[in-house]
Amino acid sequence: MSEALSLSNALPLALLTASTLILLRPVLKPFFPELPESREQKHDGLVAKITELKDAVHNLRTQVETATRTFQRDRDECERLMRENEALRGELQRCREEMRKSGEQLGRAREVVGTGFDGQVDGRVDGVDGVDGVYGLDGRVDGRVDGQADGQVDGQVDGQVDEPVQVAEQ
């Protein structure tokens, strides 16, 4: 019977000790870190972590949306630049073709006119006698460098030699 009496007294004593530890947990926790946390403390900690994770997810979504908009803007700009590049390549090709044709025309013109600037009749610079005190730099009424009607330096009009215009001194 004494065993039964001691068990019956032990149960209320154990409950009293457990409830006292629960109530004193915040005070005893710094001194006994191995004490388990209460449900409320665990709940509060989990709520804080969940809130922190929600904030992190929100921040990541915002960053992803910003990065997506930036990517789309950059992709659109890249596509625009590629189209512009293709247009410029086409323009460059047309210019090259025009330059080739102009070169061919220039070659044919040189064959007809001569080389010019060579001191020959087809390339004389001033026509006749140079500075003679009339009006132009070379003594011509119109002041043309070569005194020719067409103003060409090589003195040619369709392959023919022009004669300079003379005017009396004033």
Secondary structure, DSSP 4 states (H G I P E B T S, - for coil): -HHHHHHHHHHHHHHHHHHHHHHHHHHHTTT-TTSPPPHHHHHHHHHHHHHHHHHHHHHHHHHHHHHHHHHHHHHHHHHHHHHHHHHHHHHHHHHHHHHHHHHHHHHHHHHHH---SSSSGGG-SSSSSS--SSSSTTS-TT--SS--TT--TT-EETTEEPPPP-----
